């Protein structure tokens, strides 16, 4: 059968006569529906029936439903089976695979099921006889053939109809005269027709039903190809070109086709938003007045309302979540009370981030909320959390999907989802799509029968991960499309990105479950390079013939790999980049700000410290002032803090605190070096075990979710081994007494007075003292002698004691296999490996005594104190890589924006 080609006008006339227009995809169906409306308006019609324009899959499903209804009314004994949707079919494949011997060792049954489902659809559409012939003896095809037989038997026994078999089923029904509600059929956008689909069209034709196809546009475009330095430059040029076309020809349809839009969507969207919606008043608003539409939408689960609903359902069963999930929920506008309790919930969020545990239970969050704000300040949140705890007791039994869907709704209603505030249009549509997905989930029976809550939720969330969703938009001038979505579309202007020689024609992607020889013999899609070349030529010809002006672009390099234009566009005239760069009348928001010279103002000072006022922060403010004055001012004067985010297990600070606590407990028992030397190994082991257990128990009280019994055992063993290793360092010292542990110290530097704590102070037999600071990382005593005293903590302690009493200043590096003392001492032999200041001082070669060392420190600390007191606060980090890496004030100083770390002014960064 040769399908008759008709024009668009003829197509619309036949639609008026009752024919159905079947499109290759949903986007083309929407586009042609809009064009049909314009056609009727142009004819002067004021009202008309909705045109019968459908995507191909929806048309097949409607035909099948009509067939079933007709046979039921006729009381035919040969009723068709239940039509499976894609999720029901996927669950059946998962069940078959997981219960088979071949599927037992699979890591991801769901992903395998999707790939098998694709192979099955290919076999049905291209009439492949699975399992027949020697080619099917290879491992993957053989196991697929076994699964396929199981699927066929299951569907036959249960009375199911799979969607891949619809065309074949309907073709047989047409031949038997059972399809009575089709008067005429028009096809649109089909580059190729699979054998099963062709059989259906031929069967309809044999029954006297007219079958036609909308002729592809055959324009003779003004076309060219152009290369750009890289893909970012290419995207930007396309965006600028599209914007200029909108400005010069507002009524034109403009298309931008991206070869791999699914992978590049976020980058393409960002570039187009920068060009179309610059941050300057007077330009189009992306929400109220969109100018472009981009396809390949994200999955429904990625939208905030749907994500919040999924988190609520997970909490209802698990009764715990990680802090990041709690943070999103507490700040979510889609929960009851979100507006009235917003500020108190933010306080709870901040406290959760600081408590240390990575995973936190519902009861603990409820307790934390009561302790911070009181139940009277958070009544809605308190009720919500209490309701979640009560619901957990009702989720133990198995249910069918329909019943679980009702329970899901009850849980979400109890949480007040989707909130009380008015939803935006996009939010409203995403909520509606979520409810539709829930209805589809409820209909999974009988493909899914008795399910636990955890399994039901897993299946439902998996569905949300597979449902693409984009809010409906009005018709816009610019359409950004993927390659397949451009099928059948016509434009006044068209830009095709990514047409380099490696991307186009694309590589072959044969399905591993179908033998390669079979795929090639039948010409299955993506089966071979030759097949891809033929297909690429068809698509290229269609794209080039679908617009009046076409630009084909390509990136000249991908990293270090050079690129050439695709051989399928190499025959087109080559344009120069300058032709498109010269059109950049808009650029980014920076260029839109205008070429005017900007006045520069260097603000490097904050408010000075009032006379007599005490500055909080202890030694930390000196450390920050030395590293970056702005950091010190922001953190300790303004009280600015970044929100923390716990990670699994213990962070470096937690591990350091454990060591501090364990060593404090140990030395409170031992007290001096002589007691340590006289102690036998058994007693020493008991002391270590008690100290470590006390430290672990103390931290476990604050982090109960982290310190499980197993975790406590592992951490206790680790700490005990580390303490035993460290104590060997202590045994090699001259006699000492532990004078103070976690001792509060008052230090005055100039007009500043600070309060802080010393980890440990030892007293020698002659009365002198050694200050010790425990470190579990990689400390360096060199940091005491930098120009701005990068580590001022021990120098500040030293000033409080004075040079006459000070015998040494030491870092105690308590680190596995690297335990050691680092620092300086006043006389030889006090600590192994530490030389005397006067005899061997590589750290401070110009200082001949401890008094001179302290004098140098005092001068440096006085300079820092003066800066702090005066409010000196330039953004001037000593090292961007080191100082800024873990700083939480980058959003305040903005040093890393657009490379500003290199734009230093007279005393810092602008």
Secondary structure, DSSP 8 states (H G I E B T S, - for coil): ---EEE-HHHHHHHHHTT-EEEESSHHHHHHHHHHHHHHHHHTT-S------EEEHHHHHHHHHHHHHHHHHHTT-S----EE--HHHHHHHHHHHHHHSSTTTT-S-HHHHHHHHHHHHHHHHHTT--TT-SGGGGSHHHHHHHHHHHHHHHHHHHHTEE-GGGHHHHHHHHHHTT---S--EEEEES-S---HHHHHHHHHHHHTT-EEEEE-------EEEEEEESSHHHHHHHHHHHHHHHHHH-TTS-EEEEETTHHHHHHHHHHHHHHHHS-SSTTS--TTTS--EEE-S--BGGGSHHHHHHHHHHHHHHHSEEEHHHHHHHHT-TTSTTTTTTHHHHHHHHHHHHHS--SEEEHHHHHHHHHHHH-TTTSHHHHHHHHHHHHHHTT--S-B-HHHHHHHHHHHHHHTTTT-SS---HHHHHHHHHHHHHHHHHHTTTTTS-SB-HHHHHHHHHHHHTT-B--------SEEEEETGGGTT--EEEEEEE--BTTTSS------TTS-HHHHHHHT-TTSSHHHHHHHHHHHHHHHHTTEEEEEEEEESEETTEE--B-TTTTTSEE--HHHHHTT-SS-SHHHHT-S---------B-----TT----STHHHHHHHHH-HHHHIIIIIS---------SS--HHHHHHHHHHHHHHHHHHH-BHHHHHH--HHHHHHHHHHHHHHHHHHHHHH-TTT--HHHHHHHHHHHHHHHHHHHHHHTTS--EEEEEEEEEEEEEETTEEEEEEEEEEEEETTS-EEEEEEESS---GGGGSSTT-S--HHHHHHHHH-TTTEEEEEEEE--TT--EEEEEESSTTSSTT--BTTT--SS-TT--SHHHHHHHHHHHHHHHHHHHHHTB--B--S-HHHHTTT-S-HHHH-TTGGGGGG-EETTEE-
